[in-house]
């Protein structure tokens, strides 16, 4: 486990998160973690109502809700829903964001290798 600096996203970041839409998987570089990362995820999902789902010990899936506890209507996001299903969770509608582990209640970004490996897998 590497130590992370708390700062704004930068193009030199060695850590990232993945934005997963119906048609694409996009890497977003970041050095943020904890509440700064949660705010970044909310901004990417364009919602103040976001839900995190822990996927095993190493990944967290984030998605927007209409209101707390109420899923977005619409078709499931294929890649995000497949990832959720692999860990026994229900399908996800709309865009989603994948980050690294939740450690002691704080979310962390993905490291560079994990980002590339997961992006390739989600792109199929």
C-alpha positions in Angstrom: 0.0 0.0 0.0 1.5 3.2 -1.1 1.0 6.6 0.6 -1.1 9.2 -1.2 -0.7 12.9 -1.1 -3.9 14.9 -0.8 -4.0 17.3 -3.7 -5.9 18.3 -6.8 -6.0 15.9 -9.8 -2.9 16.3 -12.0 -1.7 14.9 -15.3 1.3 13.4 -13.5 -0.8 11.3 -11.2 0.3 7.6 -10.8 -3.1 6.8 -9.4 -6.5 7.0 -11.1 -10.1 6.1 -11.1 -12.2 4.7 -14.0 -15.4 6.2 -15.3 -17.6 3.5 -16.8 -20.4 4.4 -19.2 -22.6 2.3 -21.5 -20.1 2.9 -24.3 -16.7 3.6 -22.8 -14.3 3.2 -20.0 -12.2 6.4 -19.3 -9.2 6.8 -17.0 -9.2 9.9 -14.8 -5.9 10.7 -13.1 -6.1 11.8 -9.5 -4.0 12.1 -6.4 -7.1 12.6 -4.2 -8.2 10.2 -1.5 -10.8 10.2 1.3 -13.4 13.0 1.2 -11.6 14.7 -1.7 -12.0 11.6 -3.8 -15.7 11.3 -2.8 -16.2 14.9 -4.0 -14.4 14.1 -7.2 -16.6 11.0 -7.8 -19.8 13.1 -7.1 -18.6 15.7 -9.6 -17.9 13.0 -12.3 -21.3 11.4 -11.7 -22.9 14.8 -11.7 -24.9 14.0 -8.6 -25.1 14.8 -4.9 -26.7 11.4 -4.3 -24.0 8.7 -4.8 -23.7 5.2 -3.4 -20.6 3.2 -2.9 -20.5 -0.6 -3.1 -17.5 -2.4 -1.9 -16.4 -5.1 -4.4 -14.1 -7.5 -2.5 -11.1 -6.0 -0.7 -9.6 -4.0 -3.6 -12.4 -2.2 -5.5 -15.2 0.2 -4.9 -18.0 0.9 -7.4 -19.8 4.3 -7.2 -23.0 5.2 -8.9 -25.6 8.0 -8.7 -29.1 7.6 -7.3 -32.2 9.6 -7.8 -32.4 10.1 -4.0 -30.8 8.1 -1.2 -31.7 4.5 -1.6 -33.6 5.0 -4.9 -31.8 3.7 -8.0 -31.7 5.6 -11.2 -34.2 4.4 -13.8 -33.1 3.1 -17.1 -31.1 0.3 -18.6 -28.3 -1.3 -16.6 -24.7 -0.2 -17.4 -23.3 -3.5 -18.9 -19.7 -3.2 -17.7 -20.5 -1.8 -14.3 -23.3 -4.3 -13.8 -21.1 -7.2 -14.7 -18.5 -6.0 -12.2 -21.2 -5.7 -9.5 -22.7 -9.1 -10.3 -19.3 -10.8 -10.0 -19.4 -9.7 -6.3 -23.1 -10.5 -5.8 -24.5 -7.0 -6.1 -27.5 -5.8 -8.2 -27.1 -4.1 -11.6 -26.2 -0.4 -11.9 -27.9 2.1 -14.2 -26.2 5.1 -15.6 -22.5 5.9 -15.4 -20.4 4.5 -12.7 -16.9 5.2 -11.2 -14.5 2.5 -10.0 -11.9 3.4 -7.3 -9.6 1.3 -5.2 -10.2 -0.1 -1.7 -12.1 1.5 1.2 -9.5 1.5 3.9 -10.6 2.5 7.4 -13.7 4.1 5.8 -11.7 6.2 3.3 -11.7 5.5 -0.4 -8.4 5.4 -2.3 -7.7 5.6 -6.0 -6.5 2.7 -8.2 -2.8 2.3 -8.8 -1.5 2.6 -12.4 -1.2 -1.1 -13.0 -4.6 -2.0 -11.5 -6.2 0.9 -13.6 -4.8 -0.5 -16.9 -5.7 -4.1 -16.1 -9.2 -3.3 -15.0 -9.8 -0.9 -17.9 -8.8 -3.5 -20.4 -11.0 -6.1 -18.7 -14.1 -3.8 -18.6 -13.6 -2.8 -22.3 -13.8 -6.5 -23.1 
